[in-house]
Amino acid sequence: MGQGQQETVATSLAGAVSEEISASLAPVDAELERRYPGDPGTRQPVHTVYVPGDVFAADTIRSWGDQALAALDEHAPDAASFAAVLGLSDDLAEPVYTRVRAKLEHEPVEDLRVDFEDGYGPRPDAEEDETAARAARLIAQAYDNGTAAPYMGIRMKCMEAPVRDRGIRTLDVFLSGLMRAGGLPDGLVLTLPKVTYAEQVSAFVRLLEAFEKAHGLDAGRIGFEIQIETSQSILATDGTATVARMIQAAEGRATGLHYGTFDYSACLGVSAAYQASDHPAADHAKAIMQVAAAGTGVRVSDGSTNVLPVGPTEKVHDAWRLHYGLTRRALARAYYQGWDMHPGHIPTRYAAVFAFYREGFEQAAARLARYANRAGGDVMDEPATAKALGGYLLRGLDCGALDIAEVARLTGLTRADLEGFAAPRRGDLTASAK
Protein backbone atom coordinates (compact mmCIF):
# COMPACT_ATOMS: atom_id res chain seq x y z
CA MET A 1 0.00 0.00 0.00
CA GLY A 2 1.38 3.38 -0.97
CA GLN A 3 2.24 5.81 1.77
CA GLY A 4 -0.25 8.37 0.47
CA GLN A 5 -3.14 5.93 0.03
CA GLN A 6 -6.12 6.59 2.28
CA GLU A 7 -7.06 3.86 4.76
CA THR A 8 -10.51 2.32 4.71
CA VAL A 9 -12.11 2.66 8.12
CA ALA A 10 -14.63 -0.02 9.07
CA THR A 11 -16.72 -0.40 12.23
CA SER A 12 -18.96 -3.17 13.50
CA LEU A 13 -20.78 -1.64 16.47
CA ALA A 14 -23.88 0.51 16.28
CA GLY A 15 -23.71 3.93 17.88
CA ALA A 16 -26.30 2.83 20.39
CA VAL A 17 -23.73 0.48 21.99
CA SER A 18 -21.46 3.37 22.97
CA GLU A 19 -24.44 5.39 24.16
CA GLU A 20 -25.67 2.51 26.34
CA ILE A 21 -22.24 1.99 27.86
CA SER A 22 -21.87 5.71 28.58
CA ALA A 23 -25.30 5.77 30.20
CA SER A 24 -24.45 2.77 32.38
CA LEU A 25 -21.20 4.41 33.53
CA ALA A 26 -22.66 7.87 34.13
CA PRO A 27 -22.98 7.25 37.89
CA VAL A 28 -19.35 6.12 38.01
CA ASP A 29 -18.26 9.20 36.06
CA ALA A 30 -20.06 11.42 38.55
CA GLU A 31 -18.57 9.52 41.48
CA LEU A 32 -15.05 9.92 40.09
CA GLU A 33 -15.55 13.67 39.72
CA ARG A 34 -16.91 13.97 43.26
CA ARG A 35 -14.46 11.76 45.10
CA TYR A 36 -11.29 12.37 43.06
CA PRO A 37 -11.23 15.99 41.88
CA GLY A 38 -7.41 16.01 41.77
CA ASP A 39 -4.93 18.35 43.39
CA PRO A 40 -6.30 21.87 43.91
CA GLY A 41 -3.21 23.38 42.31
CA THR A 42 -2.65 25.76 45.20
CA ARG A 43 0.61 26.27 47.05
CA GLN A 44 1.47 23.65 49.66
CA PRO A 45 3.67 24.94 52.48
CA VAL A 46 6.85 22.96 53.08
CA HIS A 47 6.28 22.89 56.83
CA THR A 48 3.97 23.75 59.68
CA VAL A 49 5.28 25.46 62.79
CA TYR A 50 3.38 24.86 66.04
CA VAL A 51 3.44 27.60 68.71
CA PRO A 52 1.55 27.23 72.03
CA GLY A 53 -1.35 29.66 72.34
CA ASP A 54 0.10 31.41 75.38
CA VAL A 55 3.48 31.88 73.64
CA PHE A 56 2.19 33.18 70.29
CA ALA A 57 2.83 36.90 69.89
CA ALA A 58 2.78 39.57 67.22
CA ASP A 59 6.50 39.07 66.54
CA THR A 60 6.57 35.26 66.66
CA ILE A 61 7.28 34.75 62.96
CA ARG A 62 10.03 37.39 62.86
CA SER A 63 11.44 36.00 66.10
CA TRP A 64 11.68 32.50 64.63
CA GLY A 65 13.50 33.89 61.61
CA ASP A 66 15.91 35.88 63.75
CA GLN A 67 16.64 32.91 66.01
CA ALA A 68 17.27 30.71 62.99
CA LEU A 69 19.65 33.28 61.50
CA ALA A 70 21.45 33.54 64.82
CA ALA A 71 21.87 29.76 64.88
CA LEU A 72 23.47 29.89 61.44
CA ASP A 73 25.74 32.74 62.49
CA GLU A 74 26.91 30.78 65.51
CA HIS A 75 27.13 27.24 64.19
CA ALA A 76 27.54 27.58 60.38
CA PRO A 77 28.50 31.14 59.49
CA ASP A 78 29.20 30.51 55.80
CA ALA A 79 28.22 28.26 52.94
CA ALA A 80 31.25 25.99 53.26
CA SER A 81 30.69 25.21 56.94
CA PHE A 82 26.94 24.61 56.45
CA ALA A 83 27.62 22.35 53.47
CA ALA A 84 30.18 20.39 55.45
CA VAL A 85 27.65 19.69 58.21
CA LEU A 86 24.94 18.51 55.80
CA GLY A 87 27.11 16.90 53.14
CA LEU A 88 26.05 19.28 50.37
CA SER A 89 28.03 19.14 47.14
CA ASP A 90 30.26 22.05 46.18
CA ASP A 91 27.91 23.22 43.43
CA LEU A 92 24.96 23.33 45.85
CA ALA A 93 26.71 24.86 48.86
CA GLU A 94 26.53 28.54 47.93
CA PRO A 95 23.10 28.65 46.23
CA VAL A 96 21.46 26.66 49.04
CA TYR A 97 23.05 28.68 51.83
CA THR A 98 22.26 31.99 50.14
CA ARG A 99 18.65 31.01 49.58
CA VAL A 100 18.25 29.70 53.13
CA ARG A 101 19.43 33.01 54.58
CA ALA A 102 17.19 34.98 52.22
CA LYS A 103 14.23 32.80 53.15
CA LEU A 104 14.85 33.31 56.87
CA GLU A 105 15.00 37.05 56.32
CA HIS A 106 11.88 37.42 54.18
CA GLU A 107 9.58 34.43 54.84
CA PRO A 108 10.91 32.34 57.75
CA VAL A 109 7.61 30.51 58.36
CA GLU A 110 5.30 29.28 55.61
CA ASP A 111 2.54 27.86 57.82
CA LEU A 112 1.91 28.58 61.50
CA ARG A 113 -0.53 26.90 63.84
CA VAL A 114 -1.37 28.47 67.19
CA ASP A 115 -1.72 25.40 69.38
CA PHE A 116 -4.52 24.90 71.90
CA GLU A 117 -4.01 21.15 72.21
CA ASP A 118 -0.91 19.29 73.48
CA GLY A 119 1.31 22.35 73.27
CA TYR A 120 -1.13 24.37 75.36
CA GLY A 121 -2.77 21.85 77.67
CA PRO A 122 -5.72 22.30 80.03
CA ARG A 123 -6.28 25.84 81.28
CA PRO A 124 -9.08 27.68 83.09
CA ASP A 125 -11.87 28.46 80.64
CA ALA A 126 -11.51 32.21 81.01
CA GLU A 127 -7.80 31.98 80.23
CA GLU A 128 -8.29 29.88 77.09
CA ASP A 129 -11.10 32.18 75.94
CA GLU A 130 -8.83 35.18 76.26
CA THR A 131 -5.92 33.41 74.53
CA ALA A 132 -8.13 32.35 71.59
CA ALA A 133 -9.50 35.88 71.20
CA ARG A 134 -5.97 37.27 71.30
CA ALA A 135 -4.80 34.77 68.66
CA ALA A 136 -7.60 35.91 66.36
CA ARG A 137 -6.71 39.57 66.85
CA LEU A 138 -3.00 39.03 66.24
CA ILE A 139 -3.53 36.88 63.15
CA ALA A 140 -5.99 39.39 61.68
CA GLN A 141 -3.48 42.19 62.32
CA ALA A 142 -0.68 40.17 60.74
CA TYR A 143 -2.64 39.71 57.52
CA ASP A 144 -3.58 43.40 57.54
CA ASN A 145 -0.02 44.66 57.97
CA GLY A 146 1.71 42.09 55.75
CA THR A 147 3.63 40.22 58.47
CA ALA A 148 1.57 37.02 58.34
CA ALA A 149 2.81 33.67 57.13
CA PRO A 150 1.10 32.53 53.89
CA TYR A 151 -0.97 30.14 56.03
CA MET A 152 -2.04 30.58 59.66
CA GLY A 153 -4.65 29.16 62.01
CA ILE A 154 -5.16 27.12 65.15
CA ARG A 155 -5.10 23.54 66.33
CA MET A 156 -8.04 23.14 68.68
CA LYS A 157 -8.65 20.36 71.16
CA CYS A 158 -10.09 17.18 69.68
CA MET A 159 -13.69 15.96 69.42
CA GLU A 160 -13.39 13.38 72.20
CA ALA A 161 -15.88 13.76 75.06
CA PRO A 162 -13.58 15.09 77.83
CA VAL A 163 -12.41 18.12 75.82
CA ARG A 164 -15.04 18.44 73.07
CA ASP A 165 -16.96 21.39 74.50
CA ARG A 166 -13.74 23.25 75.24
CA GLY A 167 -12.46 22.67 71.71
CA ILE A 168 -15.72 23.83 70.14
CA ARG A 169 -15.74 26.98 72.25
CA THR A 170 -12.13 27.81 71.43
CA LEU A 171 -12.85 27.44 67.72
CA ASP A 172 -15.94 29.61 68.04
CA VAL A 173 -14.07 32.33 69.93
CA PHE A 174 -11.22 32.28 67.40
CA LEU A 175 -13.35 32.32 64.25
CA SER A 176 -15.74 34.89 65.71
CA GLY A 177 -12.76 37.09 66.54
CA LEU A 178 -11.55 36.90 62.95
CA MET A 179 -15.00 37.81 61.65
CA ARG A 180 -15.18 40.76 64.02
CA ALA A 181 -11.74 41.89 62.78
CA GLY A 182 -12.84 41.94 59.15
CA GLY A 183 -13.41 38.37 58.01
CA LEU A 184 -11.63 35.07 57.51
CA PRO A 185 -8.23 35.43 55.81
CA ASP A 186 -7.55 33.44 52.64
CA GLY A 187 -4.67 31.66 54.36
CA LEU A 188 -6.79 30.37 57.26
CA VAL A 189 -6.06 26.74 58.21
CA LEU A 190 -7.63 24.74 61.04
CA THR A 191 -6.27 21.47 62.41
CA LEU A 192 -8.49 18.84 64.04
CA PRO A 193 -6.29 16.54 66.17
CA LYS A 194 -6.59 12.97 67.46
CA VAL A 195 -9.32 11.88 65.08
CA THR A 196 -10.28 8.25 65.58
CA TYR A 197 -13.67 7.83 63.90
CA ALA A 198 -15.07 9.26 60.68
CA GLU A 199 -18.09 10.37 62.71
CA GLN A 200 -15.87 12.89 64.51
CA VAL A 201 -15.01 14.41 61.14
CA SER A 202 -18.71 14.54 60.24
CA ALA A 203 -19.44 16.30 63.53
CA PHE A 204 -16.73 18.87 62.80
CA VAL A 205 -18.26 19.50 59.38
CA ARG A 206 -21.63 20.18 61.05
CA LEU A 207 -19.89 22.60 63.41
CA LEU A 208 -18.34 24.53 60.53
CA GLU A 209 -21.63 24.55 58.64
CA ALA A 210 -23.32 26.10 61.66
CA PHE A 211 -20.68 28.82 61.88
CA GLU A 212 -20.94 29.59 58.16
CA LYS A 213 -24.72 29.91 58.39
CA ALA A 214 -24.47 32.12 61.46
CA HIS A 215 -22.26 34.57 59.56
CA GLY A 216 -23.74 34.26 56.07
CA LEU A 217 -20.56 32.69 54.66
CA ASP A 218 -20.52 30.56 51.54
CA ALA A 219 -21.11 26.88 52.26
CA GLY A 220 -17.78 25.07 52.39
CA ARG A 221 -15.77 28.26 52.99
CA ILE A 222 -13.91 26.76 55.96
CA GLY A 223 -11.65 23.77 55.39
CA PHE A 224 -9.50 21.84 57.82
CA GLU A 225 -6.69 19.35 58.26
CA ILE A 226 -7.16 15.96 59.88
CA GLN A 227 -4.40 14.89 62.22
CA ILE A 228 -3.60 11.17 62.19
CA GLU A 229 -2.38 10.21 65.65
CA THR A 230 -4.11 6.94 66.54
CA SER A 231 -3.93 3.43 65.14
CA GLN A 232 -7.72 3.42 64.75
CA SER A 233 -7.46 6.31 62.29
CA ILE A 234 -5.50 4.03 59.96
CA LEU A 235 -7.22 0.67 60.44
CA ALA A 236 -10.80 0.21 61.64
CA THR A 237 -12.09 -2.84 63.52
CA ASP A 238 -13.56 -4.23 60.28
CA GLY A 239 -10.16 -4.07 58.57
CA THR A 240 -10.90 -1.06 56.37
CA ALA A 241 -8.82 2.11 56.14
CA THR A 242 -10.49 4.59 58.47
CA VAL A 243 -8.54 7.49 56.98
CA ALA A 244 -10.23 6.98 53.61
CA ARG A 245 -13.64 7.24 55.26
CA MET A 246 -12.51 10.38 57.09
CA ILE A 247 -11.70 12.11 53.82
CA GLN A 248 -15.18 11.34 52.50
CA ALA A 249 -16.78 12.35 55.79
CA ALA A 250 -15.18 15.79 55.41
CA GLU A 251 -17.46 16.41 52.39
CA GLY A 252 -14.79 18.23 50.42
CA ARG A 253 -13.50 20.34 53.33
CA ALA A 254 -10.41 18.27 54.15
CA THR A 255 -7.25 19.98 52.94
CA GLY A 256 -4.61 17.79 54.55
CA LEU A 257 -3.71 14.70 56.54
CA HIS A 258 -1.00 15.41 59.11
CA TYR A 259 0.93 12.54 60.65
CA GLY A 260 1.49 12.86 64.41
CA THR A 261 4.80 11.12 64.99
CA PHE A 262 4.80 10.73 68.74
CA ASP A 263 1.14 10.13 69.56
CA TYR A 264 0.87 7.54 66.79
CA SER A 265 4.10 5.80 67.78
CA ALA A 266 3.06 5.69 71.44
CA CYS A 267 -0.35 4.34 70.44
CA LEU A 268 1.41 1.36 68.86
CA GLY A 269 3.67 0.84 71.86
CA VAL A 270 6.88 2.06 70.20
CA SER A 271 9.49 2.84 72.85
CA ALA A 272 10.30 6.52 73.29
CA ALA A 273 13.86 6.10 71.99
CA TYR A 274 12.54 4.76 68.67
CA GLN A 275 9.67 7.16 68.08
CA ALA A 276 10.66 8.82 64.82
CA SER A 277 9.24 9.61 61.40
CA ASP A 278 11.39 6.92 59.76
CA HIS A 279 10.20 4.07 62.01
CA PRO A 280 8.52 1.23 60.06
CA ALA A 281 5.25 1.94 61.89
CA ALA A 282 5.41 5.55 60.68
CA ASP A 283 6.15 4.45 57.11
CA HIS A 284 3.15 2.12 57.16
CA ALA A 285 0.77 4.78 58.45
CA LYS A 286 1.92 7.41 55.97
CA ALA A 287 1.73 4.97 53.06
CA ILE A 288 -1.93 4.29 53.92
CA MET A 289 -2.57 8.03 54.25
CA GLN A 290 -0.90 8.67 50.91
CA VAL A 291 -2.95 6.09 49.03
CA ALA A 292 -6.19 7.20 50.70
CA ALA A 293 -5.53 10.84 49.78
CA ALA A 294 -4.32 10.28 46.21
CA GLY A 295 -6.50 12.10 43.72
CA THR A 296 -8.81 13.56 46.36
CA GLY A 297 -7.13 16.96 46.57
CA VAL A 298 -6.05 16.25 50.17
CA ARG A 299 -2.31 16.69 50.84
CA VAL A 300 -0.25 14.51 53.19
CA SER A 301 2.18 15.98 55.70
CA ASP A 302 4.96 14.16 57.53
CA GLY A 303 5.51 14.63 61.25
CA SER A 304 8.44 16.07 63.17
CA THR A 305 11.57 15.27 65.11
CA ASN A 306 11.80 16.14 68.79
CA VAL A 307 15.61 16.27 68.74
CA LEU A 308 16.26 19.99 69.09
CA PRO A 309 19.34 21.78 67.67
CA VAL A 310 20.37 23.42 70.92
CA GLY A 311 23.52 23.45 73.05
CA PRO A 312 27.14 23.30 71.89
CA THR A 313 27.95 23.33 68.19
CA GLU A 314 28.59 19.58 68.01
CA LYS A 315 25.10 18.81 69.32
CA VAL A 316 23.52 21.37 67.03
CA HIS A 317 25.28 19.83 64.04
CA ASP A 318 24.12 16.35 65.03
CA ALA A 319 20.51 17.56 65.29
CA TRP A 320 20.79 19.40 61.98
CA ARG A 321 22.07 16.30 60.21
CA LEU A 322 19.23 14.24 61.64
CA HIS A 323 16.57 16.77 60.66
CA TYR A 324 18.05 17.30 57.20
CA GLY A 325 18.18 13.55 56.56
CA LEU A 326 14.60 12.98 57.71
CA THR A 327 13.36 15.85 55.57
CA ARG A 328 15.18 14.60 52.47
CA ARG A 329 13.83 11.10 53.11
CA ALA A 330 10.29 12.46 53.32
CA LEU A 331 10.65 14.49 50.12
CA ALA A 332 11.80 11.42 48.20
CA ARG A 333 8.64 9.67 49.40
CA ALA A 334 6.45 12.57 48.17
CA TYR A 335 5.71 13.98 51.62
CA TYR A 336 6.28 17.60 50.71
CA GLN A 337 5.36 19.06 54.08
CA GLY A 338 6.38 18.36 57.68
CA TRP A 339 6.29 19.85 61.17
CA ASP A 340 8.99 22.01 62.69
CA MET A 341 9.10 22.33 66.47
CA HIS A 342 11.96 24.78 67.04
CA PRO A 343 13.47 27.83 65.28
CA GLY A 344 16.69 25.88 64.91
CA HIS A 345 14.92 23.38 62.67
CA ILE A 346 14.01 25.79 59.92
CA PRO A 347 17.53 26.31 58.48
CA THR A 348 17.78 22.59 57.77
CA ARG A 349 14.14 22.40 56.63
CA TYR A 350 14.86 24.93 53.91
CA ALA A 351 18.31 23.51 53.17
CA ALA A 352 16.79 20.07 52.55
CA VAL A 353 13.94 21.45 50.46
CA PHE A 354 16.16 23.74 48.39
CA ALA A 355 18.77 21.02 47.80
CA PHE A 356 16.03 18.57 46.77
CA TYR A 357 14.66 20.89 44.08
CA ARG A 358 17.97 22.31 42.89
CA GLU A 359 19.61 18.89 42.58
CA GLY A 360 16.95 17.66 40.19
CA PHE A 361 16.08 20.97 38.55
CA GLU A 362 18.09 20.79 35.34
CA GLN A 363 17.13 17.21 34.58
CA ALA A 364 13.44 17.84 35.31
CA ALA A 365 13.44 21.01 33.22
CA ALA A 366 15.11 19.26 30.28
CA ARG A 367 12.70 16.33 30.40
CA LEU A 368 9.64 18.55 30.53
CA ALA A 369 10.97 20.73 27.70
CA ARG A 370 11.52 17.65 25.52
CA TYR A 371 8.05 16.38 26.34
CA ALA A 372 6.44 19.77 25.62
CA ASN A 373 8.28 20.01 22.28
CA ARG A 374 7.74 16.32 21.44
CA ALA A 375 11.49 15.94 21.09
CA GLY A 376 13.37 12.71 21.58
CA GLY A 377 15.65 11.88 24.46
CA ASP A 378 17.02 9.09 26.60
CA VAL A 379 13.79 8.82 28.64
CA MET A 380 10.35 8.19 27.17
CA ASP A 381 8.03 10.27 29.34
CA GLU A 382 4.27 9.93 29.41
CA PRO A 383 1.57 12.46 30.41
CA ALA A 384 1.60 11.24 34.01
CA THR A 385 5.34 11.88 34.22
CA ALA A 386 4.90 15.32 32.68
CA LYS A 387 2.38 15.99 35.44
CA ALA A 388 4.96 15.00 38.06
CA LEU A 389 7.67 17.11 36.39
CA GLY A 390 5.40 20.17 36.25
CA GLY A 391 4.43 19.71 39.90
CA TYR A 392 8.07 19.35 40.92
CA LEU A 393 9.05 22.63 39.26
CA LEU A 394 6.03 24.48 40.67
CA ARG A 395 6.77 23.35 44.21
CA GLY A 396 10.38 24.49 43.76
CA LEU A 397 9.16 27.90 42.63
CA ASP A 398 6.62 28.27 45.43
CA CYS A 399 9.10 27.70 48.23
CA GLY A 400 11.90 29.80 46.73
CA ALA A 401 14.25 27.01 45.71
CA LEU A 402 13.91 28.03 42.06
CA ASP A 403 13.35 31.30 40.18
CA ILE A 404 10.86 31.63 37.35
CA ALA A 405 13.54 33.15 35.10
CA GLU A 406 15.80 30.10 35.33
CA VAL A 407 12.88 27.72 34.90
CA ALA A 408 11.71 29.62 31.81
CA ARG A 409 15.25 29.68 30.41
CA LEU A 410 15.64 25.89 30.60
CA THR A 411 12.09 24.88 29.70
CA GLY A 412 10.78 27.67 27.49
CA LEU A 413 7.59 27.45 29.55
CA THR A 414 5.62 29.96 31.57
CA ARG A 415 4.18 29.32 35.01
CA ALA A 416 0.78 28.90 33.37
CA ASP A 417 2.29 26.22 31.13
CA LEU A 418 3.70 24.41 34.17
CA GLU A 419 0.32 24.59 35.90
CA GLY A 420 -1.29 23.07 32.82
CA PHE A 421 1.08 20.10 32.93
CA ALA A 422 0.83 19.71 36.73
CA ALA A 423 -2.99 19.78 36.88
CA PRO A 424 -4.40 18.31 33.66
CA ARG A 425 -8.13 17.91 33.28
CA ARG A 426 -9.61 14.49 34.03
CA GLY A 427 -9.02 12.19 31.10
CA ASP A 428 -6.13 14.17 29.66
CA LEU A 429 -3.55 11.72 31.02
CA THR A 430 -5.00 8.78 29.13
CA ALA A 431 -6.43 10.64 26.14
CA SER A 432 -3.06 12.20 25.27
CA ALA A 433 -0.97 9.08 25.90
CA LYS A 434 0.62 7.73 22.72
N, C-alpha and C positions, 0 to 999 in steps of 0.2 A: 504494500500500500504506500502510495506516495506521501511525502511529508505534508503536502498541502491539501490532501484529500480530506473532505469532511466526514467525520464519523457518523454512522447511523445510530441514533439513540432509540432503544426499545425499552418499554416497561411492561410489566405484567399485572400490576396491582391497580385497582380502581381507586380514584381519589377518595372515595368514601372510607377506605381502609385507614388511611392516614388521619382522616377526620375523626373516626371512631377511636383510634388509639389516643389522639390528642385529648379527646373528651374524657376518656377513661383516666388519663393522667393529670387532668386539670387540678384535682385536689392535691396531688403530690407536688405539682408546680407551685401551687399557692403555699403549701407547707414549707417547701424549700425557701421561698422568698421570705416567709415569716420567721422561720427558725435560723436560717443561715444567710443573713443579709450581707455578710462580708465585713472586712475591716472598715471602720468609719472614715479612715483616711486622715484623721486628725493627729496632732503631735502626741506622742507618748513620752512622758518624762523618763529620764534614765534612772531616777531614784525617787524615793519618798523619805523625807526627813520627819521624824516624830519628835515633838517637843511637848513636855507636860503642860497642861493648861495653866498651872500657876507660874510656870517659868516663861511662857510665851510673852514677848514684849514687842513694842513697836520696832525695835532695832535688832530683833532676833536674826533675821536673814543677813543683815550686814555684819552682825557680830560673828555668825558662823563663817562668813567669808574672810573676815579679818583674822579669826583664830586659825583658819586653814592656811592663810598666807603666812602667818607667824610660824606655824609648824614647818612650812617649807623653808622659811628663812633660817630657822634653827637647825633643822635636820637634813635638808637637801637644798642648799642655797643656790645651786645652778643646775643646768641641764645634765651635765656629766655626772654629778653626784646622785641625782634623782634616777637617771638611767641605770647607774650601777646598782642601786638598791633593787630596782624592778626588773633588771635584765633587758632593758630596751636596747634595740640595735642602734648603731651610730646614726643611721639616717633618720630614725624616729626621735632621737633624744631631744633635739632642739625644738622641732615643731610641736611635739607633745608637751614639753615643759612650758613653752611659750603660750600655748593655747590653754593649758591648765591655769596658769597665772591669770590670763585674761578672763577666763571663765569665773574664777574666784573674785575678780575685781568687779565684774559687770553682772553676773547672774550666778551667784554661788549656790543657790538652791532652786531646783526646778519644780519641786512639789513639796509642800509642807502640810503636815497634819498636826493640828493642835489636839493633844491627846487627853481624853477624859476617861480612859479605861485603865490598863495596867500601869501606864506611866503617871497616872494621876491618883488612882486609888479612891477609896471611900472617903468622903468629906461631908461635913454638915451641909444640909440642903441649901441653906442661905449662901454658904461659901461657893458651892458649885454653880448656883444660879448666877452669882455675881461674876464668877470667872467666865462662864459661857457668854454672858452679855458683853463682857470686856473683850473676849475673843472676837465676837461679831464686830464690835466697834473698831478694833484695831485692824482687822482684815479689810473692812470696808474702807477705812482710811488709807490703807496700803494700796488698794486698787485705785483710789482716787488720786493719790499723789505719785503713783508710778513706782513705788518701792516693793510691790507685791511680787511673789514668785508667780510664774505662769499658772500654777495650780495651787489652790489652798483650800483647806476645810478642816473638819474635825473628825476624830474617831470617838464615837459615843460608846457608852456601855452597851452590852449585848442585850438580846431579847429574851434571855433566861429570866425566870420568875423573880429571883432575889433582887435583881437590879433593873428590871424592865421599866418600871415606872420612872426611875431616876434617869435612865437613858432617854426615854421619850421626852421627859421634861427638858433635859439639857438640849436635845435637838430642837425642841420648840423654841426655847429661849434664844438659841443661837440663830436659827433661821428667821425668827421674828425680829431679832436685832438687825440682821442684814436688810430685811424689808424696810424697817424703820429708817435705816441709813441710806436708802435709795434703791434697794432691790438686790437680787441675787447676782453676784458677779459671774461672768462667763466661765471663769476658771474654778468655780466651786466644785469641790469633791468631798463626798461623805464616805466614811468607812464603817461598815457594820461588822463587828468582830465576833469571834467564837460562834459561828453559825453551825448548827448541827443538823437541823431539819429544814427541808424546803418550805415548810409551813411558816417558819420564822421569817424567811424572805418574803413570803406572801403577806405576812402581817406588816412588815416594813413598807411594802408597796402601798398597803391600805393607809398607813400613817402618812406617807408622802402625798397620796391622793387627797387626803383630808386637808393637809396644809395647802396644797395647790388650790383647792376649791375655796378655802377660807380667804385666800388672797387674790382670787381671780387669775391665777397663773395658768398657762397652757398645760393641758394634761401631758404628763411625761416630762415636764421641764426639769425635774430633779432626778438625777441618776445617783448611783452609789456603787462602791466596791464591796465585794464579799470577801471576808477574811477567812482563810481555810486554816483552822488551828486544831481540829479534832479529827480522830480517825473516822468517826461517823459521817463527817462531811465528805469523805472520799468513798467509803463503802458502806452501804446501808445493810440492814439485817437480812434483806432478801437477796443480797449479792449484787445489787445494781449500784451504779455510780451516783451517789447522792448529789455530787457537784453538778452533774448534768441537769438534774431536776431543779437545782437551785437557779441555774441560769434561766430556765424556762419560767420558773416561778417569779422571776424578777420582771417579767412582761416587758422586756426591752429596755429596762432601766439599768441593768447591770453594765458597768463599764470595765470592771476588772476583777480578777481573782488574785488575792494577795496571800502568799504562803507565809504562815507564822512559824518560823524555824523552831522556836523553843517550846511553845505550847504544844505543837504537833509532836515533836520528838518526845517530850515528857509524857504525852498521852499514850505513846507506844511503849513507854518504859525504857527509852534510850537513856543511858547514864549521862550525867551532866557533862562529863569530859568529852563525850562523843556527839553532843548535840551541835550539829553544824549543817550548813546548807548542802554539803556534798556527801552526807551520810546516805547509804542506800535507801533508807526509809524516806528521806527527803526527795531523792530522785524518783522514787515510785509515786509519791503523792503528786509531784509537779508534772510527771508524765501523764497522769490521769487528768489533772487540771488542764493541761495543754490540749489533749485530745478532745475533752469535753467543750473547751472554748473555741476550738478551731472553726472558723467560718461564721461564728455567731456575732462577731464584732466586739467580743469581750477579750481584753488583754490579760496576760498572765504576768505576775510579778514574783520574783524570787524574794527570799527573806533577807536576813542580815547576819552579820557576825557580831558577837559580843566581846571580842578581843579588841580592846581599845588601844589606839596608838598614843599612849601617854608614858611619861617617865623618861629615862635616859635614852639617848639616840639609838642604842642597840635594840632596845625594846620597841621603840617606835618603828624602826626599820623592819623588825620581825613582823609586827602587826600590819604594816603596809604591804609587805610581801604576801601575807596571808590574804588580806582583803583584795589586793590586785588579782591574785590567782583565782580566788573564788568568783570575782566579777568576770574575769575572762572566761572562766569555765561556764558561767551562766550565759554569757553572750553567745558562745559557741552552740549552746543548746536552745537558742532562740528565746531566752528569758531576758528581755531588753530593759527590764526595770528591776530594781531591788530596793532594800531599805538601807538607810544610813543612820547610825545611832549616835555619832559623835562628829564634831567639826573636823577632827583629824582624819576621818574616813573619806571626806570628799576630794582631797587631792588624788587619792588612788582610785576613787570612783571614776573621776574624769580622765585620769591617765589611762585606765583600762579601756574605757569607752573610746577615747580618741585613738589609742593605738589600734584597737580592733578595727575601726573604720579606715584609718589611714593605711594600715598594712594591706588591706584588700582593695583599696580604692582604685588603683590603676587597672588592676585586672578586671574588677567589676565594671568599671567605666568602659573598658575596651570591649568586653563581652556584650554589654548592652548596646554599644554603638554598632557593633557588627550585626547584632540581631535587628536593630532598628533599620539598618541600611541593607538588610538581607545579604550581607557579605559573608564569605566563607571564613573559616578559622579552624583551630585545633579542637574546639568544643562545639558540639551540635546542641544549641540551646533551644528549648521549647517555650511556648507562652508562659507556662508556670514558672520557669526559671527566669524569664524576663520580669515577671511579677516580683520575684524575690530580689533580683538585681535592682529594680526600681525602688523597692522598699528599703533596701540596704543603703542606697545613696541618699534617699530622703531622710532616713533616721540620722545619718551622718551629718546632713545639713542642719537638721533641727537642733541637734545638741551643740553644734559649733565645731565638730571635728573636721568638717569640710566647708569650703566656700563655694557659692554658686558659680563664681567665675571659673574656678579650676574644674568643676564638674562640667560646665558648659564647654570648656576648652577641649576636654578629653572625649566628651560624648557627642557634642553638637546638639544637645537637647536642652530645652528649657525646663523649669520646675514643673510647668503644666504637663510637659511631655512625660516627665518622670512619674507624676501622679497618675497619668493615664496608664502607664505600664504597671504601676504598683497596685492600682485598684480598678482592674478591668470589670466591665459589666458582666453579669451572670451569663454564662454560655460562651463568652469570648475566648476563654482558655481552650475549649474543645473545638469551637467553630473555626478558630484561626490556626489550629495545629495542622501541620503538613505531614 
